[in-house]
């Protein structure tokens, strides 16, 4: 022992190194996993130091800029140097440990390493000293992310870890330390992937204060009311300092805290450092239940110079532990989240049970992070469409086999889009909280993925259909622009349906002819109509396309398959410069089809009533658009509305139309009835009823939002009804489970409401509804949005926002979104409105939400292409299934895996008890389900598909309500696979491709 100026006894350097080497050698010999965890000291307070870095997959810089360390004037960060530096430090000292989360960066770094470095890293992983937490391609957002791409991005990252590092690379702990609130469905997905626990950084400041007082910072989250406990139970720990180190203990090159100075230096501060650390540890221990606490030693893009951190932590560990000789009861050690979790499990305590979620999140009285539920609405829609196309691309790749990847149109590749969609789930991507140039880069990466997948789709369609057409992908159909359909006198329309049941889908194409004939796959005529392009659409189109009309027809496509329609022009094209005029304003009072009637107020032009004709239900529904004026902050309260935070300057919004009547006109034909409403020069809507459609479609167009008056604006669509809702409304969790919300209320603590609007906003990924004892009004969205019920009987969805100030949460720029013409972004979207009885509403909104999310896709071609295989007749219609899936079953995933195998996920899409028929268990025969290939063997996997289901063994935790013991995995019978409500089952199927044309008959 040597003496220092502080008078404290500390071990000599040689003794310290021997002590740490001895502990590390024992751990390394034990291998990875819980058995590799370092020894702790019973009877002492064990402080687990977790060395980590948090690497955003885009935020202030793009993914490329972050990886390479470019544009450091925006933020000093270079991920490649972090990994270089950490690996070198771990290799030099077996006492050290480190955890890493973001596989998008890890995979890129790994591809650049030589074999010697790879062997070293594998050894570190095998010893449990480099531990992967979470293991997703990114750390996904939990509010704006839909459960399907969440599953896929986690599986993508975990697959890389399994294939690269084997079983020791499999994460045991979910690490969601930065997302701005936490979803119940996300927790249920983690549990089904086999995670033993979850650690989060951000929870509401009131929630955290209450939990600290009750010592409930660690809990058991029961994340599903449908799955039998403990299938969706997940131990959840709330970290003490979000994910940052304790105050005064940040030793990165980005920090300014003093280093630990020992020895005979006149700067010796050991006494001060140790005393401060012991105070912090004691204070933290008062808020947690065991003699183990965790400290996160790292933060954003730290450890570029890992030596700074590790050298100071070595000294901290040595000097704090030396005080045990003087009676200290604190033991500090290098650890990992899983080793900390293991000690909590060994404590064998009962934990409080949580069944709601962690939304909304506020980090102060007027700082509700509810604006990002809507921020960047155009990108939110593009992300949703991109995942939709990725699922189609994956299905066709699985169905066509190798012919999809190498064919007449070139080399097809789904991985580009798969990785781009995975990155888009990041909590600063789909959330809309990134800088504008980063949002542009995310969109560019998605566009590159679309291009690569379009080649694959073309190859697959040619192989399956037997015809090498000149396939055209018109990406601007939403603004009625497509050169082929505008100019051609004849073309074909291929409608691909990724759902497990036949769908009827409206096709709307830009044309210039006056009349067209449409025929179906059997050559039978299909009713069609030609209507003028609306002025709303012409305003959006700018210089893209010159169509004056739109061709409408209702197309049908079989389950997991396609139908081909032929379109021929009959009438002469209108002369250029003389577009068809829209109908004169008719002040419509109602539109009606066989299922629904919609009434309008003749004085104001607003929608005023919806009737369900099938069930003789009538409900007054007033719908209009409003804007909240965004707070700019002031001296008393400087908080402004921004990319993250929603803070209106007043609780009452302003009507977009002012006090004026909303001008309307009607387009009506045998296929569709449309009421066009013009609320202002920057806000319009089409209220649409198609023939046979049991819901009302509202297609809104908003922007550029005017800000010349100095006010940022947050635009909402509000529905007001006479339903007696008692302050309750319901929103989805990641597009799956439905959760009850109550205005000005939180289930787990006594809320002090400081923001009556923003504090009642929740994420709406796919739907929101209000109901009373009899009736339910449901609104489905086409992207993630913020929503609420601010007044009883009402619901609202925020569709667009344009803000003039930054909200001070790091992004450093206002959410202006100027758009392509620098005037402000214009956004178009859809709300689908269902009126039904409360007991049967789920039978409609469940399948409709899946149809909106996994929508059919239109591919065009001039027609007349040569045969793909000589002598093979062309297929006009195809289905990959022998029979449709039942209404309560959804084909979640069909994608190629290893050669000769496909990944198959099937889910029960109803919750327990929400439907008399839909919530029943359902059994499927997987051996005879597919016509495109024969299933020769089947292995059931966990949800991430990186571990056989029967090999999954999770830690069991004791809830305060009593233990729940897991049921053994059912014996797999491929001819009788049963799905319970909300259950997802995942399989790797060995398949034998059938000859093209085998699926032609299809359902």
Secondary structure as GFF3:
##gff-version 3
##sequence-region A 1 1003
A	DSSP	beta_strand	2	3	.	.	.	ID=ss1
A	DSSP	beta_strand	9	10	.	.	.	ID=ss2
A	DSSP	alpha_helix	13	30	.	.	.	ID=ss3
A	DSSP	three_ten_helix	34	36	.	.	.	ID=ss4
A	DSSP	beta_strand	45	51	.	.	.	ID=ss5
A	DSSP	alpha_helix	63	68	.	.	.	ID=ss6
A	DSSP	alpha_helix	79	92	.	.	.	ID=ss7
A	DSSP	beta_strand	98	100	.	.	.	ID=ss8
A	DSSP	alpha_helix	103	111	.	.	.	ID=ss9
A	DSSP	alpha_helix	115	126	.	.	.	ID=ss10
A	DSSP	beta_strand	130	132	.	.	.	ID=ss11
A	DSSP	alpha_helix	147	165	.	.	.	ID=ss12
A	DSSP	three_ten_helix	166	169	.	.	.	ID=ss13
A	DSSP	beta_strand	173	176	.	.	.	ID=ss14
A	DSSP	alpha_helix	184	193	.	.	.	ID=ss15
A	DSSP	beta_strand	197	200	.	.	.	ID=ss16
A	DSSP	alpha_helix	205	214	.	.	.	ID=ss17
A	DSSP	beta_strand	218	222	.	.	.	ID=ss18
A	DSSP	beta_strand	233	238	.	.	.	ID=ss19
A	DSSP	alpha_helix	270	285	.	.	.	ID=ss20
A	DSSP	beta_strand	292	297	.	.	.	ID=ss21
A	DSSP	alpha_helix	306	322	.	.	.	ID=ss22
A	DSSP	three_ten_helix	323	326	.	.	.	ID=ss23
A	DSSP	beta_strand	330	335	.	.	.	ID=ss24
A	DSSP	alpha_helix	337	346	.	.	.	ID=ss25
A	DSSP	beta_strand	350	351	.	.	.	ID=ss26
A	DSSP	beta_strand	353	354	.	.	.	ID=ss27
A	DSSP	alpha_helix	377	400	.	.	.	ID=ss28
A	DSSP	alpha_helix	402	405	.	.	.	ID=ss29
A	DSSP	beta_strand	406	407	.	.	.	ID=ss30
A	DSSP	beta_strand	410	411	.	.	.	ID=ss31
A	DSSP	alpha_helix	415	424	.	.	.	ID=ss32
A	DSSP	alpha_helix	436	465	.	.	.	ID=ss33
A	DSSP	beta_strand	467	468	.	.	.	ID=ss34
A	DSSP	beta_strand	471	472	.	.	.	ID=ss35
A	DSSP	three_ten_helix	477	479	.	.	.	ID=ss36
A	DSSP	alpha_helix	483	487	.	.	.	ID=ss37
A	DSSP	beta_strand	490	497	.	.	.	ID=ss38
A	DSSP	beta_strand	503	511	.	.	.	ID=ss39
A	DSSP	beta_strand	516	519	.	.	.	ID=ss40
A	DSSP	beta_strand	525	526	.	.	.	ID=ss41
A	DSSP	beta_strand	528	532	.	.	.	ID=ss42
A	DSSP	alpha_helix	535	541	.	.	.	ID=ss43
A	DSSP	beta_strand	549	557	.	.	.	ID=ss44
A	DSSP	beta_strand	561	569	.	.	.	ID=ss45
A	DSSP	beta_strand	590	592	.	.	.	ID=ss46
A	DSSP	beta_strand	596	600	.	.	.	ID=ss47
A	DSSP	beta_strand	607	612	.	.	.	ID=ss48
A	DSSP	beta_strand	617	629	.	.	.	ID=ss49
A	DSSP	beta_strand	654	655	.	.	.	ID=ss50
A	DSSP	beta_strand	663	668	.	.	.	ID=ss51
A	DSSP	beta_strand	672	680	.	.	.	ID=ss52
A	DSSP	beta_strand	683	690	.	.	.	ID=ss53
A	DSSP	beta_strand	696	702	.	.	.	ID=ss54
A	DSSP	beta_strand	713	721	.	.	.	ID=ss55
A	DSSP	beta_strand	728	733	.	.	.	ID=ss56
A	DSSP	beta_strand	737	742	.	.	.	ID=ss57
A	DSSP	three_ten_helix	758	760	.	.	.	ID=ss58
A	DSSP	beta_strand	762	764	.	.	.	ID=ss59
A	DSSP	beta_strand	767	771	.	.	.	ID=ss60
A	DSSP	beta_strand	775	781	.	.	.	ID=ss61
A	DSSP	beta_strand	785	788	.	.	.	ID=ss62
A	DSSP	beta_strand	794	802	.	.	.	ID=ss63
A	DSSP	beta_strand	827	837	.	.	.	ID=ss64
A	DSSP	alpha_helix	841	853	.	.	.	ID=ss65
A	DSSP	beta_strand	857	861	.	.	.	ID=ss66
A	DSSP	beta_strand	866	867	.	.	.	ID=ss67
A	DSSP	beta_strand	877	879	.	.	.	ID=ss68
A	DSSP	beta_strand	889	896	.	.	.	ID=ss69
A	DSSP	beta_strand	901	908	.	.	.	ID=ss70
A	DSSP	beta_strand	922	924	.	.	.	ID=ss71
A	DSSP	beta_strand	933	941	.	.	.	ID=ss72
A	DSSP	three_ten_helix	949	951	.	.	.	ID=ss73
A	DSSP	beta_strand	958	959	.	.	.	ID=ss74
A	DSSP	beta_strand	977	979	.	.	.	ID=ss75
A	DSSP	beta_strand	984	993	.	.	.	ID=ss76
###
